Amino acid sequence: MTDVLVVGSANADLVVAAERRPGAGETVLGGDTTVLPGGKGANTAVAAAKLGADVALLGAIGDDAYGRLLTESLHGAGVRTELLRTVDRPTGIAYITVTPDGENSILVSPGANSALEPDALDGAFARVKVVVASMEIPLPTVERAVAAAADAGALVLLNLSPVAELAPRTLAALDVLLVNEHEAAALLGSGVAPGKLLDLGPRSAVVTLGARGALVLTEDGATEIAAPRVEPVDTTGAGDAFTGALAAALATGVTLETAARKAVRVAAISVTRRGAQPSYPSAAELEGR
């Protein structure tokens, strides 16, 4: 049985360090460009696999150098790729600017990810413990994945980033809705308590709070989980590290709170290193801390 099936994007990350982000019409000189494997779906899959989970990625890449880079990274982390399609579109690219405080700005060109249609999901959800869907792929595909995973009896986790308007039946099919605090505000309206996320339909929710940790919301109430203090170098992919770690832990049968505590630690480690997938810790490394 597969522990975690991730339905989501695969991108090449083109990363440039800069002292500051350019304003409108402005040119700012940056450092050398680094090309790294990324994409919300691929990042999540790699993070979960590095922690020892049996993981498969259902996504799409192009027949190009970036697609080969991603495939090699996935294989290196132990992610199964039999559901990764090669399509007649260029592999998706994320253009990332990183400033000295470790924060980033990202522009995504979806490319092949846009070609991941709902029919690519047929028969993919048998014998899967946890299905993780993320955005950067067509919304109909996300909604079909959630419905099919729920019908198959899998635990369904949706990382709703970037925020999109979902059908009520999709939200109601979620075991866990995962968003950051900005996405929660976009869903609920500014100033509305995050606890109201459960009113949208999911059985539980997790709100990531950056350096402050995470908030776990269940029918029993809200639990705040503090993050360890670290010196951030690059926050790229930290949310995906959290998602992958959360999914991997949930596949072992632990509670959402326990899974979130592990995910907070994994995300904290990831921001102390550059890049997304290369920054994710292994299970042995996590246990050694």
Secondary structure by P-SEA (a helix, b strand, c coil): cccbbbbbbbbbbbbbbbcccccccbbbbbcbbbbbbbcaaaaaaaaaaaacccccccccccccaaaaaaaaaaaaaccccccccccccccbbbbbbbcccccbbbbbcccccccccccccccccccccbbbbbccccaaaaaaaaaaaaaaccbbbbccccbbbbcaaaaaaccbbbbcaaaaaaacccccccccccccccccbbbbcccccbbbbcccbbbbbbbcccccccccaaaaaaaaaaaaaaaacccaaaaaaaaaaaaaaaaaccccccccccaaaaaac
